[in-house]
Amino acid sequence: MDGTKLRDVRPLWSIGLPVGCFIACLAAAIANPEFYKMHVRRHETGVIEQATVISLVPAAVMGVLAIRRRGALPRRWLAAWCLVITAGAVYFAGEECSWGQNYFRWATPEQWSQFNDQNETNLHNTSGLFDHLPRALLSVAAAACAVVPLVLGRRLGRRDPRKNWWVWILPTTAVVPAAAMAILIGLPQRIHSTYDKHVVEQTWYSEMLFAGRHSELKELLLALFILMYLWSFATRLRSIAEPRELSHASVESPSGGRVAPSANPAQANSAAA
């Protein structure tokens, strides 16, 4: 089995989810910039922030499913790699909803409020170490993953994933749409080169892309990038693990006994009879 035969995330999802989210936000912003500001990109309770958390939940689930099939990986430490990415998805989701405070509205402890500049029960508002650094690292990873699969795709496809560990570290093209869009969404801000929220007139363009207002949408696209990475990892690993799981499954005979599995279904049925 080579890499080209492995199942992967379907383009319907890998392309449809990030592009669909962007188009939906674009339509809302063009139709009513004020509505977009108050309900779509609003901090804590906005649609984008909720969608970010929702996207990271299945990402964590995919990571857990992949770890359960770690026996099919060519190196044991790849399970630890997958665990780190999965833990990152959980941390990202937890921080986005302030670990449930956005939903259950508990009061922030007074001592914690002294360190948190937005009076929330999260870490990313306490220090740049927990805010800017993880975001910068994730942005660098997205920039790399938007290019690497396109450059090395064919070479990776010729490698046996049962033997080559770096086939699992490097992403597939499934991550490219979300990763590329997460990076490109910030370009208008860089061209405009100002974060002064009082300078820019309220338009759909400014509400989506200027004065740092693209940050919530970028976080959603980064969350989709993590989702696609773990989804691809789990889907490809399942392609390898399932035949192995089936080969270890015994065939039950009508009398209640069991016979050894066979690579040939006809032989297995004959043995059971």
HUGISUL-V690984 format. One record per run of one state. SS is the DSSP state (a for helix, b for strand, c for the rest). FROM is the first residue (numbers start at 1). TO is the last residue. If there is no record, write none. Layout:
SS:FROM:TO ; SS:FROM:TO
This chain:
c:1:2 ; a:3:5 ; c:6:10 ; a:11:14 ; c:15:15 ; a:16:31 ; c:32:32 ; a:33:40 ; c:41:46 ; a:47:68 ; c:69:69 ; a:70:72 ; c:73:76 ; a:77:96 ; c:97:97 ; a:98:104 ; c:105:109 ; a:110:113 ; c:114:131 ; a:132:157 ; c:158:165 ; a:166:169 ; c:170:172 ; a:173:184 ; c:185:186 ; a:187:192 ; c:193:203 ; a:204:209 ; c:210:214 ; a:215:247 ; c:248:250 ; b:251:252 ; c:253:257 ; b:258:259 ; c:260:264 ; a:265:272 ; c:273:273
